[in-house]
Amino acid sequence: MKRMRTSRALLCCGLGALLCLVTGCVPSVEGSAGQIGAATLRIVTLSAARPYLVSGGDLLVRVEVDDTVRLRDVVVLLDDADVTRRFRPDPGRHALLGLVTGLIDGDHLLIARARGEEVRQQLTSYPITGPMISGPHEQPFHCQTKEFELVTGDSLGAPRDEQCSVETRVDYVYRSTDGKYQPLPDGARPADLDTTTTTDGHTVPFIVRVQTGTVNRAIYESAMLHDPAQPAPDPWTRSTGWNGKLVYTHGGGCRGGWYQQGRRTGGVLRDGLLDRGYAVTSASLNVFGQNCNDLLASETHMMVKERFVESYGPPIFTIGTGGSGGSYQSHQTADNYPGVFDGIIVSSSFPDVTSATIFTLADARLLYHYFTTTASGLFTRVQQRAVAGFGAWGSIPNLSRGAARIDPVFDGAAAAEEQGGEVRVSALEAERYHPTRNPDGVRATVYDHTVNVYGVDAETGFAGRPLDNVGIQYGLAALNTRQISTEQFLDVNERIGGLDADANHVPDRHVANEHATRMALETGRILNGGGGLATTPVIDYRSYTDNREDGDIHMKVHQYSTRARLLEVNGHADNHVMVVQGRWGFTPERPDLGTLFDQMDSWLTRLRADTSGDDTATKVVRARPAYLVDACWDNRDGGHLKVDGVQTYDGEGLCNDLYPAFPTARHVAGAPLANNVVKCALKPISPDDYAVTFTADERARLERSFPDGVCDWSQDGLYSGALRGTWLSFGPSPVNRVQ
């Protein structure tokens, strides 16, 4: 596989530096907060991800001056109105910190003046309900604030508008000495109030301040330790219980994740994190089982973090974390919108939903139908598994069921392995698409949920699909290792067919939409790894499930696919650490997850302390603690022994013996480990690719199955363009707008 190139070009500002100054546009790979300055003073926009992406009419701003300028001599103007009174000295800095409020939607100009010098920063504000970069809002959209349970156990209540908005509120709960969270009563402190000591060394009562509100039509929560008897925390006054660091949690899933606000977040009452003094935040659109769209998730990340910073000030660093569907979001936001997360800790991971996951699910559905219906009895279960690649036969029907996320049709008579049209809101059941009964209904698929990116296929009238199996030789490795016969190989490739736009089985292979494929590859829906992820510390841990008898989608190979992409585009993966089969908890009996957070904390702290002029990628690798290495845990005979060593897909060693990785059907067919080729380049059929000799009749059958040739996996896939850059927009923001 040829290395994919990452565009480092400036995607907007084609008129040069002057236009960049006017629009606030920045190079697409820049990950820091918006900064603009002159010799003696500088404006730093702290809360918005970019100065041209302000949401909700508020913005936390720092005006930095050199030591020769008195702070009282600084004047700050917003659109010619003096807003200096909103600024106060920033603790620990020779600077002013101010919360600029009342920004109406549209463009604004922020000016700082001191001693005859002036610096200007263009701002653009968007509604707190969004969108900013994710394109038009999805409709219909079901509000779920009444179903959302606050940390106190109460309902969040009815929304106040069609955008599912509620008033922001603050609640206090405490952790009791028996480990339960309860509402904090007024008056005297509970006798069973627990305490904890943070990483800063502060021993504080275990009282949690939880802010709940809505942004981008999502419900968000932010939690930190805070004693309400102390002054309320704000950007100038940090809570004694907060160590200054933020963790953003994600929820997993994907199936049914559309057309809804969601009734839970990734969870903020996290023992182990709050114990240590971390603040924790999350939002309902960052649970992939409620929103299976990484672009919308990224937009929500930046807007929720903006609310956090405006409430409490900028964190020292932010760690994104989540498993399964949460790993998609952690990977893709880190890569596509660098700076939102400084490091990520992921589990049960995949690179993204569009490639490795859906390719595997679609192939599983085709194979399950072929093995059970088209060619029932032709393959033994052992042979079926050899073609599918999985560690357990049960993964074939299991993953076939998982393909419901690309199937818009619910049919009560269909077997579970052929089902689709999954929705999580009962009101949507009557609205969902059916080709005859409701052809204009909502289509419950990943592709239709992401139509702002993929566009509409002219032939089907539905969202384009970056999905293709033309030229794929199913079972190729199984044939070459004599696990299946020549007749079986020919038959499966003659009759496996494809999935049409409604995921019906059809005789012809399915063909990728060119526009959708280019958008998937060039805008980061398929994880590239060469954007912000190239300079992001990553810890990837997992429990081993490849050999689960009933099957499991969370295959170890996906972990290696992510690493392979990093190697392809960056030439190394030294910022990527893999750990397998630990005891993932925060207790003394289950300490491993807590240890990983401590190690990530150390990694990011060392990175912040590196003030050298070296590039960020070099600093990230150098900052990684020497003890933080690839490892697995040997849990045999009730033990728990850590085994250090580089994790490899098919190498030797104890970790591979204990936890072998198994391929997907596409890998069995010869696809590269990275599994990022949507539509393969084709080549003529060659005898050199086979360990068997075909008769003339067999060769003719093979050529009829592949009239245009078979996949040439040594080449880049078709429609494979370079990543266009980071901080891309699908509207309404015009900066870095994808056309």
TORMI-467485 format. One record per residue (C-alpha): x, y, z. Coordinates in steps of 0.2 Angstrom, whole numbers, plus 2048, in hexadecimal, padded with zeros to 3 digits. Example, Ala and Ser with C-alpha at 12.3 -4.5 7.8 and 13.67 -1.06 7.14 Angstrom:
2
83E7EA827/8447FB824/
END
This chain:
739
800800800/8078117FB/80881E809/7FA82A809/7FF83C808/7F8849814/7F585A80D/7FD867818/7F687580D/7ED884814/7DB88080E/7D489280F/7DD8A380E/7E18A17FC/7E48B47FC/7F28B2808/7F68B9819/7EC8C8818/7DC8BE815/7E18B3823/7E28C282F/7D18C882A/7C88B782B/7D18AF839/7D68A082E/7E4896834/7EF88882C/7E587882B/7F186E836/7F287B843/7EC874854/7EE883860/7E188F866/7DF89F85B/7ED8AB85E/7F18BB856/7FD8C885C/8098D685A/81A8DA862/8138DE874/8028D7874/7F88C886E/7E68C286E/7E38AF872/7D28A886F/7D189B87C/7C089387C/7BB89186A/7C4884860/7C8891853/7C48A4853/7B98A1844/7B089484D/7A889D85C/798895863/78A89C86E/78F8AE86E/79D8AC87B/7B08AB87A/7BD8AA887/7CC8B5882/7DD8B9889/7E78C9884/7F98C6887/8058D4889/8188D588C/81F8DB89D/8218ED897/80F8EF895/8038F38A4/7F38E88A4/7E98F88A8/7EF900898/7E78F288D/7D78F6885/7CC8E987D/7BF8ED870/7B18E2868/7AA8EA858/7B08FB85E/7A78F886F/7B38F987E/7B28E8887/7C18EB892/7B78E98A2/7B48D789E/7C68D38A0/7D08D08B0/7E28CB8B3/7E58B98AF/7EC8B08BE/7FE8AB8BC/8008B58AC/8048C78A6/7F48C789D/7E18CB89D/7D48BE89C/7C28C2897/7B28BA892/7AB8C3883/7988C1883/78A8C6878/7918C1867/7838C085A/7858B484C/7918BA83F/7A28C383E/7A98CE84C/7BA8D784E/7C38D685F/7D18E3861/7DE8E586F/7E78F5871/7F68FA87C/80390887B/7FE90D869/7FF8FB863/7F08F285D/7EC8E0859/7DC8D9851/7D38C8851/7C58C4845/7B78B984D/7A88B0846/79A8AA851/78E89C84E/77E897858/78088C867/77488085F/78187E850/78687A843/797881840/7A0874835/795865834/78986B827/77686D828/76E865837/766854835/753853834/74984C83C/75284E84D/74A84885D/74D85186E/75084687D/75385388B/74484C894/74B83A894/75C840899/76083C8AB/76A8498B5/7788438C1/76B8478CF/75F83A8C7/7538488C1/74D84B8AF/7568598A6/74485E8A1/73B863891/74586D883/74187F881/74287F86E/74387485E/756874860/75586A870/75C87787B/75B87988E/76188589B/7728818A1/77287B8B3/77E8768C1/77B8678CD/7858618DB/78784E8E0/7938468EC/79B8358ED/79782C8FD/7A4821906/79C8128FE/79F8188ED/78E81E8E8/78A82F8E0/77B8398E8/77484A8E7/77D8568F3/77085C900/76F86E906/776872917/781867921/78D85B918/788849917/79083E923/795832916/79E83F90A/7AD837903/7BE840900/7CC83F8F3/7DD8458F0/7E084C8DE/7F084B8D4/7F485D8DA/7F48568EC/7E485F8F1/7D98548FD/7C785A8FA/7B68548FD/7AF8498EF/7A28568E9/79F8578D7/7998668CE/7908618BE/78B86E8B1/77E8688A4/778871895/77686F882/781874873/77F86F861/76F866865/77885B871/777859884/78885C88D/78E85989E/79E8608A6/7A38598B8/7B185E8C4/7B585D8D6/7AF86D8DF/7AA8728F0/79B87E8EF/7A08868FF/7AF88D8F5/7AE89B8E8/7A58958D8/7B28908CB/7B589A8BB/7C389E8AF/7CB8A98BC/7C889D8CB/7CD88B8CA/7C487E8D5/7D08778E2/7CA8668DD/7CE8688CA/7E08638C5/7DE86E8B6/7DC85F8A9/7CD85A89F/7C7849899/7BA84888C/7B183788C/7A782F87E/79A82187C/79B813871/78F80B864/78A810853/77A80684F/76B811850/775821853/76B82E849/75D83A849/75E83D85C/765848869/769839875/765836887/77683388E/78883988C/79883088D/7978318A0/79F83E8AC/79E8368BD/7AE82D8BA/7B68268C9/7C98268C7/7C88358BC/7BF8408C9/7C98388D7/7D983F8CF/7D28508CC/7CE84F8BA/7BF8598B3/7B484E8A8/7A985389A/79E84B88C/78F84D881/78184387B/786845868/79783D86E/78F82C871/790824860/781819864/777829863/781832856/78C82884A/793836841/7A583B845/7A484C83D/795851848/79E84A857/7AD854854/7A3864852/79B860863/7AC85D86B/7B286E866/7A187786C/7A086D87D/7B3871880/7AF88387D/7A188388A/7AD87B896/7BB888893/7AF896895/7A988F8A5/7B988A8AD/7C88908A3/7D3886897/7D987589D/7EC87189D/7E8863891/7D985988B/7D984688A/7CB83E87E/7C682D883/7BA81F87E/7B780E878/7B1807868/7A6815861/7AF82086D/7C081B865/7B9821854/7B683285B/7C6833865/7D182E855/7C8839849/7C6849853/7D8848857/7DD846845/7D185183D/7CF85F84A/7E085F853/7E1869863/7D0864869/7D8855872/7EA855877/7EB84287A/7DF833878/7DC823881/7D1817877/7CB80587A/7C37F886F/7C9803861/7C680584E/7CD812843/7BC81883D/7AB812839/7AC815827/7BA809822/7C07FB82D/7B07F9836/7A37FA828/7AE7F181B/7AF7E3828/79C7E382C/7977E4819/7A27D5815/79B7CC824/7897CE81E/78D7C980C/7967B9813/7897B581F/77C7B5812/7877AC806/78B79E812/77979C819/76E79F80A/7787A07F9/7837917FC/77C78980C/787779810/79577D804/7A1783812/7A477C823/7A5788831/7B7787832/7B878B81F/7AC799822/7B77A182F/7C679F824/7BE7AA817/7B77B6823/7C87B782D/7C07B983E/7C67B184E/7B57A9851/7A77A3845/79B7AC850/7A27BD849/79A7B9838/7887BB83E/78C7C784B/7947D383F/7877D0832/77B7D783F/7877E6842/7847EA82F/7737F1834/77C802835/77D802822/76B7FA81F/75D80781F/74F7FA81F/7467F282E/73D7E2829/7357D9838/7357C982E/7487CA82B/7557C0835/75F7CA841/76F7C8836/7667D1828/75D7DE831/75E7F1830/755801833/75B802845/75581184F/756815861/747821862/736818862/72F827859/73A82484A/734813847/72581A83D/730826834/73D81B82D/74081781B/739808812/73B8067FF/7288047FC/71F80980C/728819810/73581D802/73782F809/73A82981B/74A82B825/75981F820/761818830/773816829/78481D82C/78582481B/77482D81B/77883482C/78883B824/780841814/788853817/79984B813/79583D807/7888467FC/77983E7F3/77C8307E6/7748357D6/76F8237D2/76781F7E2/7618307E9/76982B7FA/77982F802/7898297F9/79281A800/7A5818801/7A2805800/7A97F97F3/7AD7E77F0/7B17E67DE/7C07DC7DB/7C17D57EC/7C67C27EC/7BD7BC7FB/7C77AD803/7D77B07F9/7E27AC808/7D779D80D/7D97967FB/7EC7987FB/7EE78F80C/7E2781806/7D5785813/7C8786805/7C777D7F4/7C97857E3/7B67827E0/7B178B7F1/7BC79A7EC/7B579C7DB/7A37997E2/7A47A67F0/7AB7B37E4/79E7AF7D6/78F7B07E2/7937BC7F1/78C7CB7E8/78A7DC7F0/77E7E77FA/7737F47F1/76F8057F9/7627FD804/76E7EF809/7657E27FF/76F7D47F8/7727D57E6/77C7CB7D9/7887D97D5/7967DF7E0/7927F07E8/79B7FF7E1/7A280E7EA/79B8207E7/7AA82A7E1/7A583A7E9/7A28327FA/7B28287F9/7BC8377F6/7B4840804/7B6832810/7C983180C/7CD844809/7C384B818/7C783E826/7B8833827/7C4825823/7D2828830/7E182E828/7ED830837/7F883E82F/7EE84C836/7EE850848/7EF83E84D/80183F847/80584A856/7F9843863/7FE837870/7F382786F/7F181987B/7E680B874/7E17FD880/7D57EF87E/7CD7DF886/7D07D187A/7C07CA872/7C57C3861/7C27B1867/7B17B586F/7A67A686A/7977B1865/7A27BD85B/7A77CF85E/7AA7DE853/7B87E485E/7C67DB855/7D87DE85A/7DC7E0847/7D47F1847/7E17F7854/7EF7F2847/7E57FB839/7E780B842/7F9809845/7FC804833/7F481482D/7FF81E839/80E815832/809818820/80782A821/81383082F/82182282D/81F81D83F/81281A84D/81D81E85C/80F829863/803819863/80480D872/7FA7FD872/7F57F3882/7EB7E3882/7E07DA88F/7E37E489F/7D87E68AE/7CF7F68A9/7CA7FF8B9/7CF80C8C5/7D08028D5/7DF7FA8DD/7D87E98D7/7D67EF8C5/7E37FD8C3/7E87FC8B1/7DD8098AA/7E28168B8/7F48128B4/7F18168A1/7E98278A6/7F882B8B1/8048268A3/7FA831896/7FB83F8A3/80E83D8A5/81083D892/80684D88F/80E85589E/81F851897/81A857886/81486888D/82586A895/82E868885/83287A87F/83E875872/83D87B860/83A86985A/82B865850/81C85E85A/81D84C853/82F84B85A/82A85286B/81B84686C/82783786A/83483E875/827842883/820830884/826828894/83281A892/82780E89C/818812891/81A804883/8107F787A/80B7E9886/7FF7DB889/7FA7D489A/7FC7C189D/7ED7BC8A8/7F07AA8A7/7ED7A08B7/7E67AF8C0/7F57B98BE/7F77CA8B7/8097CD8B0/80D7DB8A4/8167D6894/81F7E488B/8237E3879/81E7EB868/80D7E5863/80C7DE851/7FE7D7847/8067C6842/8177C684B/81D7BA858/81E7BC86B/8137B887A/8077C6877/8037BF866/8017AE86D/7F67B387B/7EB7BF870/7ED7BC85E/7E67C8851/7DA7C1844/7D77C9832/7C77CF82B/7C07C881B/7C87D6811/7D97D2819/7D67C0814/7D37C7802/7E47D0802/7E07E1808/7ED7EB812/7ED7EB825/7E87FD825/7D87F881D/7D580A816/7D2806803/7C08097FE/7C18047EC/7D07FA7E7/7DA7FD7D7/7D87EE7CB/7E57E37C3/7E37D47B7/7E27C37BE/7F37BB7C0/7F87A97C4/8057B07D0/7F87B57DD/7F27A37E0/7FA7937E7/7EE7897DD/7ED7867CA/7DD78A7C2/7D677F7B3/7D17887A4/7BE7877A9/7C378E7BB/7CD79C7B4/7BE7A17A9/7B37A17B8/7BF7AC7C1/7C07B87B3/7AD7B97B2/7AC7BD7C5/7B97CB7C2/7B77D17B0/7C17E17B4/7CE7D97BF/7D27D67D1/7D87E17DF/7E97E77DE/7ED7EB7F0/7FE7F17ED/7F78017E5/7EE80F7ED/7DB80D7EC/7D18167DF/7CB8287E3/7D88297F1/7DC83B7F3/7E8843800/7E0849810/7DB85A80D/7E086181D/7D986382F/7CC86F835/7C186C826/7AF872825/79F86C81D/79787D821/791889826/7A288F82A/7AB89481A/7BC891821/7C488181A/7B387D812/7B386D808/7AC8707F7/
END
